[in-house]
Amino acid sequence: MASVDSEFVLLVSELLAPLGHIRSRRMFGAVGLYCDGAFFAIISDDVLYLKGDAQTRDRFDAMGMQPFAVPSGRPVTLSYFEVPGEWLDNEEQILEFATLALGAARRSQAQKGRTAKT
């Protein structure tokens, strides 16, 4: 089962704070990160994964970011992509890609809102 170090969650939350109000929430052995209410990142086994979508996928693939695989024994991946550990030392780069992830999360929220209204 996945584990998460609370100090790592705090470090990542502080790095991403320029984006807005960052809140963490434990979920299924991992931690979900929200920015101003938008679910845009997962931390699992002290690895950060950022939300992706059709608009960000090519950029994430070009950087070699691998999809998050649900640790359930069956091959299920989510639209979250692994952030290379060395990026945590590069505030500009992590914020650039986290901003892309936040955009993907907001588009997803908007899409769900439209679907619920139809």
N, C-alpha and C positions, 0 to 999 in steps of 0.2 A: 504494500500500500504506500502511496505517496506520503511524503512528510514535508513540512515547511518550517524553517527556522524563523521565529518571530523577528529576530534582528535583521534577517534578510528582507522580510516584508517591510520593515520600517525603513531600511536603506532605500529600497526601490520606491516606496511611497514618497520619501523625501526627494529623490531624484525627479520624480514625476510631478511634484507639487506645483511647478510653474504652469501646468496645464489647467489647474483648477483644484477643487476640493477632492482629495483622494481618500476613499474609504475602502477598507478591506473587509472581506467576509469569508469565513471558512465554509468550504463546500466540498464534500466527498473526498476528504483528505488533502485537498488543495486549498488555495485561497484565491478568491475572485477579487479583482480590483475594479473599482468604480470611480469615474471622474464626473462630478456633478450629476450623479445618478446613472450615467451610461456605463455599462459593463464592457470594459475594453481590454482587460488583461487577466491572465491566470498565472499564478505561481505554483509550481509543483516540483517537488524535489529540488528546491532552491534554484529553479530555472524559471525565467520570465518568458511568457508567451504573449504576443500581442494579437489583437483581433485583426483579421483580414477579410477582404471581400473581393469581388470582381475588379474593383478599381485599384486595389493595392496588391493583388496577387502577383502580377509580373514583377513589381518592385521587390517584394519579399523573396520571390524565387531567385531573382538576380543576385540577391545578397546571400543566398544559400540557407535561408531560414526554413527549417523543417516544420511540418505541421505537428501539432500536439496530438498525441495518441492517447486515448482514454485507457488507463491501466486496468482493463477489465478482462483480459484474456482473449477478447475478440477484437478483430481489426477495425476499430472505429476511430476516425480522426475528426477533429473539430476545426473550425476556421480560425484557429489561433496558431501563431508561428513563433518558433524558438528564437529568442534574442541571444546572439553570441555573448558569452560572459565578458569578453573584453570591452563590449560596448558600455558596460556599466561604469567604465573609467572615462567615457567620452560623452559628457553631458549633452553636447550639441547633437550628436548622432542619435542618442537614445531618445531625446525629445523630438527630433524630426520624425522618427519612426513611430513613437508613441502618439504623435499628433495624427499620423496617418491612421493608426489603430482607432483613435478616438473618433475620427471621421467615419470609419467603417461601422463602429458601434452606433453612432448617431443615425447613420443611414439605415441600419438594421432596425433600430427603434422606430424610425419613421415608417418603414415598410410594415412592421408589425401593427402599427397604429392604423395604417390605411387598410390592411387586411381585416382588422377587427371591426372597422366601420362598414365594410361591404357585406 
